[in-house]
Amino acid sequence: MNLQRHKTTGSSFSTSVEPSLQSGQVLLDFGISETDWTNLLDHRGNKTKALAWIESRLQEVCTLSREAQKSYLHVMLKNLLMDSDKQ
């Protein structure tokens, strides 16, 4: 039997992402403008899916500094939105 072990981390990004939305700050702490947030909502379909996309991207770089996470998220968001504009 082939058992796979998954590495788990003690951090959860949902707690750092969600308060930004509740306070009216549209993920500004991660460098996402209101326009980009609106475009992400349109691309993903709803707030839950948009937040899940952001959490997934942040999990990919969870061991990096906060500044590196912001930069990575910005690049990934721009790529996602640019790809959707081409279609």
Backbone bond lengths (Angstrom), bond angles and torsions (degrees), N, CA, C in turn:
res aa  C-N    CA-C-N  psi(-1)  N-CA   C-N-CA  omega(-1)  CA-C   N-CA-C  phi
1 M - - - 1.448 - - 1.528 107.90 -
2 N 1.302 115.44 132.40 1.454 121.36 -178.72 1.524 109.26 -98.74
3 L 1.300 116.91 108.22 1.457 121.01 179.79 1.521 109.39 -100.81
4 Q 1.306 114.75 131.44 1.454 118.67 176.90 1.512 108.80 -101.76
5 R 1.295 115.84 136.96 1.464 120.64 176.57 1.513 107.99 -105.71
6 H 1.300 114.98 133.15 1.452 120.78 -179.68 1.519 109.57 -105.42
7 K 1.303 114.69 131.93 1.458 120.06 176.96 1.526 108.49 -75.93
8 T 1.306 115.74 128.14 1.461 119.33 177.56 1.512 108.92 -114.28
9 T 1.296 114.80 147.56 1.453 119.30 177.42 1.513 108.67 -112.97
10 G 1.301 115.43 155.99 1.456 120.51 -178.98 1.515 113.32 -80.51
11 S 1.322 117.63 -8.11 1.462 119.36 -176.43 1.519 111.13 -94.99
12 S 1.305 115.07 147.50 1.450 121.04 175.98 1.519 108.25 -126.42
13 F 1.309 116.84 127.23 1.453 119.86 -176.95 1.510 112.02 -84.60
14 S 1.317 118.20 -14.27 1.457 118.97 -179.78 1.523 111.03 -62.37
15 T 1.319 117.20 -33.09 1.456 119.37 179.96 1.518 111.87 -72.61
16 S 1.337 117.84 -26.48 1.460 119.21 179.32 1.520 112.08 -89.31
17 V 1.309 118.31 -21.15 1.464 121.50 -179.47 1.522 111.00 -88.33
18 E 1.303 117.72 -48.76 1.465 122.20 -173.89 1.527 115.17 -58.18
19 P 1.338 120.30 -43.82 1.459 118.66 -179.02 1.532 113.00 -59.89
20 S 1.322 117.45 -31.11 1.456 119.96 178.74 1.519 110.81 -60.95
21 L 1.322 116.60 -39.35 1.452 120.16 -179.42 1.523 111.20 -72.68
22 Q 1.309 117.04 -38.97 1.453 120.75 -178.15 1.523 111.20 -67.80
23 S 1.317 117.53 -31.39 1.456 120.37 -176.90 1.520 112.31 -86.44
24 G 1.331 118.09 1.22 1.445 121.26 -179.89 1.512 113.38 87.00
25 Q 1.311 117.38 -7.30 1.466 121.69 174.39 1.517 106.71 -82.33
26 V 1.315 117.63 111.89 1.461 120.37 -174.72 1.525 109.40 -80.88
27 L 1.304 115.94 76.87 1.453 124.47 177.10 1.519 112.91 52.97
28 L 1.330 116.39 31.82 1.454 119.81 179.95 1.522 112.08 -63.25
29 D 1.329 116.64 -28.55 1.463 118.87 178.54 1.520 111.88 -66.50
30 F 1.347 117.36 -16.54 1.461 121.31 174.90 1.519 111.73 -106.48
31 G 1.322 117.56 9.23 1.450 121.25 175.35 1.514 114.93 77.74
32 I 1.322 117.81 22.26 1.458 121.29 179.81 1.522 108.67 -100.56
33 S 1.320 115.66 122.88 1.461 119.94 179.80 1.530 110.16 -75.46
34 E 1.307 115.69 165.27 1.458 120.18 178.06 1.521 110.90 -62.60
35 T 1.328 116.62 -36.92 1.469 120.68 177.94 1.520 110.76 -64.06
36 D 1.346 116.79 -45.70 1.467 119.86 178.45 1.527 111.42 -64.18
37 W 1.334 116.79 -37.88 1.459 120.64 178.12 1.536 110.06 -62.69
38 T 1.329 116.52 -44.21 1.459 120.98 178.66 1.529 110.64 -62.52
39 N 1.329 116.03 -42.46 1.466 119.80 177.81 1.522 111.88 -64.48
40 L 1.334 116.82 -37.81 1.465 120.23 177.17 1.526 110.53 -65.69
41 L 1.325 116.89 -41.68 1.465 120.13 176.42 1.520 110.73 -59.66
42 D 1.329 116.70 -44.14 1.465 120.62 178.66 1.522 110.94 -63.14
43 H 1.321 116.07 -41.21 1.467 120.60 -177.83 1.521 111.95 -69.71
44 R 1.331 117.29 -41.56 1.455 121.42 -176.95 1.526 113.30 -87.60
45 G 1.313 117.61 -22.87 1.461 119.65 175.54 1.515 114.93 107.16
46 N 1.333 117.38 -33.70 1.464 119.61 178.31 1.529 110.46 -163.62
47 K 1.315 115.17 172.16 1.470 122.18 -175.92 1.524 111.97 -62.79
48 T 1.315 117.72 -41.59 1.461 121.33 -178.79 1.519 111.22 -61.38
49 K 1.321 116.88 -45.32 1.463 120.64 -179.72 1.527 111.20 -69.80
50 A 1.317 117.29 -35.84 1.465 120.56 177.79 1.525 110.33 -65.11
51 L 1.321 116.67 -43.78 1.466 120.41 177.96 1.530 111.19 -65.09
52 A 1.330 116.75 -37.71 1.461 120.33 177.98 1.527 110.40 -63.97
53 W 1.330 117.20 -39.23 1.459 121.19 177.68 1.530 109.99 -62.92
54 I 1.331 116.03 -45.25 1.464 120.37 179.31 1.526 110.60 -62.82
55 E 1.317 117.49 -45.83 1.468 120.71 179.06 1.521 111.42 -59.93
56 S 1.327 116.76 -40.61 1.465 120.19 178.98 1.516 111.19 -63.12
57 R 1.332 116.70 -43.42 1.465 120.17 178.99 1.527 110.19 -63.91
58 L 1.321 117.49 -41.15 1.462 120.45 -179.45 1.526 111.53 -68.95
59 Q 1.314 117.65 -33.68 1.467 120.47 176.86 1.524 110.84 -63.53
60 E 1.333 116.83 -31.37 1.461 120.56 179.56 1.532 112.06 -64.67
61 V 1.319 116.79 -24.49 1.464 120.73 -177.35 1.528 111.77 -126.91
62 C 1.317 116.40 30.30 1.464 121.15 -172.95 1.528 113.67 -63.88
63 T 1.317 118.44 -20.85 1.459 120.42 -179.23 1.526 112.64 -89.37
64 L 1.313 117.07 -4.94 1.463 121.14 -178.90 1.522 111.05 -89.34
65 S 1.308 115.63 169.30 1.462 121.05 179.69 1.527 110.73 -66.15
66 R 1.309 115.64 161.52 1.463 121.59 178.87 1.534 110.68 -58.60
67 E 1.326 116.58 -40.52 1.463 120.73 179.18 1.531 111.26 -64.22
68 A 1.318 116.90 -40.99 1.469 121.20 177.81 1.529 110.43 -65.79
69 Q 1.332 116.88 -38.73 1.461 120.76 176.94 1.524 110.58 -61.34
70 K 1.332 116.51 -44.21 1.459 120.89 178.73 1.521 110.93 -61.22
71 S 1.310 116.93 -44.25 1.464 121.13 -179.90 1.519 111.11 -63.69
72 Y 1.327 116.13 -45.07 1.464 120.92 179.88 1.525 110.75 -62.34
73 L 1.317 116.61 -45.51 1.463 120.57 -179.81 1.525 110.54 -61.78
74 H 1.315 116.46 -40.40 1.458 121.10 179.31 1.533 110.79 -62.63
75 V 1.319 117.20 -46.11 1.463 121.61 179.91 1.530 110.57 -63.66
76 M 1.324 116.59 -45.73 1.469 120.11 -178.96 1.523 111.53 -64.26
77 L 1.321 116.69 -39.07 1.462 120.69 178.75 1.524 110.45 -65.52
78 K 1.318 116.87 -45.95 1.467 120.38 178.50 1.527 110.70 -60.05
79 N 1.339 117.36 -42.63 1.465 120.68 178.16 1.523 111.54 -63.21
80 L 1.306 117.12 -43.01 1.458 121.24 179.69 1.524 110.94 -61.78
81 L 1.320 115.66 -47.38 1.461 119.53 -177.38 1.522 111.61 -71.75
82 M 1.325 117.38 -33.60 1.458 120.43 177.70 1.524 110.27 -67.73
83 D 1.330 117.09 -41.39 1.470 121.05 177.63 1.519 111.25 -62.91
84 S 1.324 117.45 -37.64 1.470 119.92 -179.40 1.528 110.70 -71.25
85 D 1.339 117.99 -28.87 1.466 121.23 177.29 1.521 111.36 -69.37
86 K 1.325 117.11 -30.34 1.470 121.74 -179.02 1.515 111.87 -72.40
87 Q 1.322 117.82 -25.23 1.465 120.71 -174.50 1.495 112.25 -83.78
